[in-house]
Amino acid sequence: MVSRRIPIFEYNEELKSKKHQVYESLIKGVTEAIKTDKEAIKLCEVKNSGIFITVEKPEWKNSLDSALEYYIDTEEYEECSKIKDLINKL
């Protein structure tokens, strides 16, 4: 299995402009975590710091709901269906 690439952001970078990358990382991370029975995922890394922003399992559904809204707004319905499947597996 190919390990997913965790996005790296500058410490002061605006994550709003990186929503697509963040949500992509969330979807891949949760998908992987469900398969491997993990309790948290690394969402992204702060560049040159060794610090990761993680999302704990109890927060996955809310995070996926936000991702779903984003992909509905951007009309990426294939992603929406992946997200709905993930939410159903939680």
MILO-169196 format. One line per 10 residues: number of its first residue (from 1); their letters; for each residue x, y, z of C-alpha. Coordinates in nm, 3 decimals, always signed. Each point is the difference from the previous one (the first is absolute). Layout:
BEGIN
NUM = A = X:Y:Z | ...;
% end
This chain:
BEGIN
1 = MVSRRIPIFE = +0.000:+0.000:+0.000 | +0.134:+0.342:-0.093 | +0.022:+0.222:+0.304 | -0.186:+0.324:-0.053 | +0.183:+0.330:-0.028 | -0.083:+0.228:+0.291 | -0.020:+0.365:-0.115 | +0.258:+0.238:+0.148 | -0.091:+0.362:+0.065 | +0.194:+0.303:+0.114;
11 = YNEELKSKKH = -0.060:+0.085:+0.366 | -0.190:+0.320:-0.084 | -0.159:-0.123:-0.323 | -0.372:+0.055:-0.036 | -0.164:-0.343:+0.000 | -0.318:+0.138:-0.156 | +0.182:+0.031:-0.332 | +0.114:-0.360:+0.035 | -0.344:-0.150:+0.072 | +0.020:-0.239:-0.294;
21 = QVYESLIKGV = +0.330:-0.150:+0.119 | -0.116:-0.015:+0.362 | -0.327:-0.177:-0.086 | +0.180:-0.236:-0.239 | +0.238:-0.091:+0.282 | -0.294:-0.046:+0.238 | -0.181:-0.240:-0.236 | +0.311:-0.206:-0.072 | +0.102:+0.002:+0.365 | -0.337:-0.115:+0.131;
31 = TEAIKTDKEA = -0.025:-0.265:-0.274 | +0.340:-0.135:+0.103 | -0.079:+0.024:+0.373 | -0.323:-0.197:-0.037 | +0.189:-0.279:-0.183 | +0.282:-0.007:+0.256 | -0.220:+0.063:+0.307 | +0.178:+0.321:+0.107 | -0.141:+0.250:+0.251 | +0.143:+0.319:-0.156;
41 = IKLCEVKNSG = +0.134:+0.127:-0.331 | +0.272:+0.248:-0.089 | -0.175:+0.267:-0.205 | +0.298:+0.218:-0.091 | +0.344:+0.100:+0.117 | +0.133:+0.342:+0.095 | +0.308:+0.050:-0.218 | +0.341:-0.044:+0.164 | -0.152:-0.052:+0.345 | -0.067:-0.371:+0.033;
51 = IFITVEKPEW = -0.349:+0.099:+0.120 | -0.302:-0.177:-0.148 | -0.360:+0.114:+0.017 | -0.198:-0.310:+0.087 | -0.368:-0.086:+0.005 | -0.124:-0.243:+0.266 | -0.262:-0.264:-0.087 | -0.289:+0.175:+0.187 | +0.053:+0.304:-0.228 | +0.004:-0.189:-0.329;
61 = KNSLDSALEY = -0.374:+0.021:-0.067 | -0.015:+0.379:+0.050 | +0.310:+0.044:-0.214 | -0.143:-0.222:-0.273 | -0.329:+0.194:+0.014 | +0.198:+0.321:-0.067 | +0.185:-0.170:-0.285 | -0.332:-0.116:-0.143 | -0.133:+0.358:-0.001 | +0.317:+0.119:-0.172;
71 = YIDTEEYEEC = -0.022:-0.265:-0.274 | -0.372:+0.069:-0.052 | +0.084:+0.370:-0.047 | +0.275:-0.085:-0.248 | -0.231:-0.255:-0.170 | +0.247:-0.289:+0.039 | -0.265:-0.264:+0.047 | +0.233:-0.299:-0.030 | +0.178:+0.123:+0.316 | -0.341:+0.054:+0.167;
81 = SKIKDLINKL = -0.087:-0.364:-0.052 | +0.339:-0.111:+0.145 | -0.062:+0.221:+0.306 | -0.352:-0.136:+0.053 | +0.141:-0.355:-0.011 | +0.261:+0.094:+0.259 | -0.257:+0.159:+0.231 | -0.210:-0.319:-0.024 | +0.304:-0.211:+0.101 | +0.065:+0.204:+0.316;
% end
